[in-house]
Amino acid sequence: MADSGTSPNFRPTLVRRVLLVAGVLMLTAGCSTASGGTDAAAAPSPSAVAGRKLQKPETLLGLPPSLSRELTGVPESRLEDLKRQVGEPTSAVAWAYGGETEDADAVLISGASGTVADPAGAVSRALQPYRISDVRSVAAGPLGGEARCGRGRTEEGSQITVCGWADPQTIGVVAFVSSRPQGDLTSKFHQAREEMQRPPA
């Protein structure tokens, strides 16, 4: 796909409206719910958490990185808010994957690392701009912390699931956009979060 700013068959303004303005309607729970965001059974060890940072994956969930400036601009527009949640950021990432055509799935990611003093409050603040009113706690997965998801359908028929997490060192948001019905995306959220982790030096 040529780097012309946007694919000719993809409507990035629709995705932007879905995620950032007022296009999300009929909101429902985003993923399988849990009694709380912390996955105690899979809590990482202190040594695994130390120095945790994020990266921009070469691919995400098998999807190639988008070359659309319109599409990548959506997560980039939220990055400064996330960086403010971590004090002095030690890493930050914002990008979009997929979405080559109007019907193609797209996944948008943003996140930052540093020090998160209040993970529960931070993840709530991270999801507020997406105007998802029915956000519920989900299992945080192997990386631990707090995690929540919300889900809805737009007037144009696009489906959206937005999940966020926060742990003592990282915070991030993963947004799934599709023209097809979306099932439970908890495992894909966990996988995307793991792919965003920078391997220890």
C-alpha positions in Angstrom: 0.0 0.0 0.0 1.5 3.3 -1.0 2.2 5.8 1.7 -0.3 8.4 0.4 -1.8 9.0 3.9 -4.7 6.7 3.5 -5.9 3.7 1.5 -8.4 4.8 -1.2 -11.0 2.2 -0.1 -10.7 2.8 3.7 -12.7 5.5 5.5 -10.4 6.6 8.4 -12.7 9.4 9.3 -15.3 6.8 10.2 -12.9 5.1 12.6 -11.9 8.4 14.1 -15.6 9.2 14.7 -16.2 5.7 16.1 -13.4 6.0 18.6 -13.2 9.7 19.6 -16.3 11.6 18.8 -19.9 10.4 19.2 -20.4 7.4 17.0 -20.7 4.6 19.6 -24.3 3.5 20.3 -26.0 0.5 21.9 -23.0 -0.1 24.3 -22.7 -3.5 25.9 -20.0 -5.4 27.8 -16.8 -5.6 25.8 -15.3 -8.9 26.9 -15.9 -11.8 29.4 -16.2 -10.1 32.8 -14.4 -11.0 36.0 -14.9 -10.1 39.6 -12.0 -7.7 39.3 -9.2 -6.5 37.0 -6.4 -8.2 38.8 -5.6 -11.7 37.7 -4.1 -13.0 41.0 -3.5 -16.5 39.7 -1.3 -15.1 36.9 0.3 -12.2 38.7 3.8 -11.6 37.3 6.8 -11.9 39.7 8.5 -8.7 40.9 11.5 -9.4 38.7 9.3 -9.8 35.6 7.7 -6.4 36.3 10.9 -4.5 37.0 11.9 -2.3 34.1 8.8 -3.1 32.0 8.6 -1.0 28.8 6.5 -1.0 25.6 7.3 -1.2 22.0 5.7 -0.9 18.5 5.3 -4.5 17.3 6.4 -5.2 13.7 3.0 -6.9 13.3 0.1 -7.1 15.7 -2.2 -10.2 15.9 -0.9 -11.0 12.5 -1.9 -7.6 11.0 0.5 -5.3 9.2 1.1 -1.8 10.5 -1.1 0.8 8.8 0.4 3.5 6.6 -2.6 5.7 6.9 -1.8 8.9 8.7 -5.5 9.4 9.4 -5.8 6.0 11.0 -2.6 6.1 13.1 -3.6 9.6 14.2 -6.4 8.2 16.3 -4.2 6.4 18.9 -1.6 9.1 18.6 -4.1 11.7 19.7 -4.6 9.8 23.0 -0.9 9.2 23.7 -0.2 12.5 25.6 -3.1 11.7 28.0 -1.6 8.2 28.7 1.9 9.7 29.2 0.6 12.0 31.9 -0.6 8.9 33.8 3.0 7.5 34.2 4.9 10.6 35.5 8.2 10.5 33.6 7.6 8.2 30.6 10.2 5.5 30.0 8.6 4.4 26.7 5.5 5.3 24.6 3.8 3.8 21.6 0.8 4.6 19.4 0.0 3.0 16.1 -2.7 1.2 14.0 -2.7 -2.2 12.3 -4.8 -3.6 9.5 -7.6 -1.5 8.0 -6.3 -1.7 4.4 -9.9 -1.7 3.0 -13.2 -0.5 4.3 -14.2 -4.1 5.3 -10.8 -5.0 6.8 -10.4 -5.3 10.6 -8.3 -2.7 12.3 -6.6 -2.7 15.7 -5.4 0.6 17.3 -2.9 0.6 20.2 -1.5 3.3 22.5 0.4 3.0 25.7 3.2 4.3 27.9 5.5 3.1 30.7 6.8 4.7 33.8 5.2 4.8 37.2 1.4 4.3 37.5 0.5 5.3 41.1 -3.2 4.3 40.8 -3.8 1.5 38.2 -7.5 1.3 38.8 -8.1 5.0 38.4 -5.6 5.3 35.5 -7.4 2.7 33.4 -10.7 4.4 34.0 -9.2 7.7 32.8 -7.6 6.0 29.8 -11.0 4.8 28.6 -13.0 7.9 29.3 -12.3 9.6 25.9 -13.9 6.7 24.1 -17.3 7.5 25.6 -18.0 3.9 26.5 -20.5 4.0 29.3 -20.7 0.3 30.1 -17.1 -0.5 30.9 -16.6 -3.7 32.9 -13.6 -5.3 34.6 -12.0 -8.3 32.7 -9.2 -10.7 33.6 -5.9 -8.9 33.2 -4.1 -12.0 31.9 -0.5 -13.1 32.6 0.8 -9.5 32.9 -1.5 -8.6 35.8 -2.8 -5.2 36.8 -6.3 -3.8 36.1 -8.1 -4.3 32.9 -11.5 -3.2 31.5 -13.4 -3.4 28.2 -16.4 -1.9 26.6 -18.2 -2.7 23.3 -20.7 -1.0 21.0 -22.1 -0.6 17.5 -22.1 2.6 15.4 -24.9 4.0 13.3 -22.9 3.0 10.3 -22.8 -0.6 11.5 -19.2 -0.8 12.5 -18.5 -2.9 15.6 -16.0 -1.7 18.2 -14.4 -3.2 21.3 -12.1 -1.0 23.4 -10.0 -2.6 26.2 -7.6 -0.8 28.5 -5.1 -1.9 31.2 -2.9 -0.4 33.8 -0.3 -2.0 36.1 2.3 -0.3 38.3 4.6 0.4 35.4 2.5 0.5 32.2 -0.8 1.7 30.8 -2.4 1.1 27.4 -5.5 0.9 25.3 -6.3 -1.6 22.5 -9.2 -0.8 20.2 -10.7 -3.4 17.8 -12.8 -2.1 14.9 -14.6 -4.5 12.5 -17.4 -4.5 9.9 -18.3 -8.0 11.2 -19.8 -9.2 14.5 -17.2 -9.3 17.3 -17.1 -12.2 19.8 -15.2 -12.3 23.0 -11.9 -10.5 22.4 -10.4 -11.0 25.9 -7.7 -13.4 24.6 -6.8 -11.2 21.7 -6.5 -8.2 24.1 -4.1 -10.2 26.2 -2.1 -11.2 23.2 -1.9 -7.7 21.9 -0.8 -6.4 25.3 1.9 -9.1 25.4 3.1 -8.2 21.9 3.4 -4.6 23.0 5.8 -5.5 25.8 9.5 -4.7 25.0 11.7 -7.7 25.7 14.1 -7.2 28.6 17.5 -5.9 27.5 
